[in-house]
Amino acid sequence: MIKQFSLIFSLLLLIGGFLLVWDSPPESFLRKQVGQVEENPSADSYMTEVVSHRFGKDGGEQYVLRSPKMDFFTHNSELKLREPQLIAKQSQGFDLINLQANSGILTDNGETLLLDGNVMAIVDGSQGTTQLAAANISFLPATNVASTEGRFNLRTPQVTLSGKGLKANLANEVFTIKSKVRAVHEPL
């Protein structure tokens, strides 16, 4: 009797397992892909050969932004720029700030420009031309403050500097260097 009961129980268990596997979708037997590359989000709109003028609260021109292509993403309110060039004139009219990079992202309703790839900032001021080069820079056009956490090179008419981590007020040409400073002073 016990042999018959265990045989029937084993047969029911085997049939139940078979039906469970038979009714399951094939995806339940596949391994989940870890580290699967997600698809790049597509832009909601784009523009080509763009020249954009930004004006401050006083009505004066803050900066001119040029790019061969801009992609707008509404879900995070970002404007992705290809080969951006930003030109800002100081209120005195003499100082000129020119920023260029391989790519950029304009966020915070135009208040922050994140530049990436061969970033070059050139400031033509009363003391001469200052050049700042870095892999990436965050720039605030309203205050003309640029910063980077990575390595940079800074060249003024009399000084060549390199280091890691920089906060620069490009309008006043005031630079705060965080670490690994190396400088060469060349008097006139």
Disulfide bonds with the S-S distance in Angstrom:
none
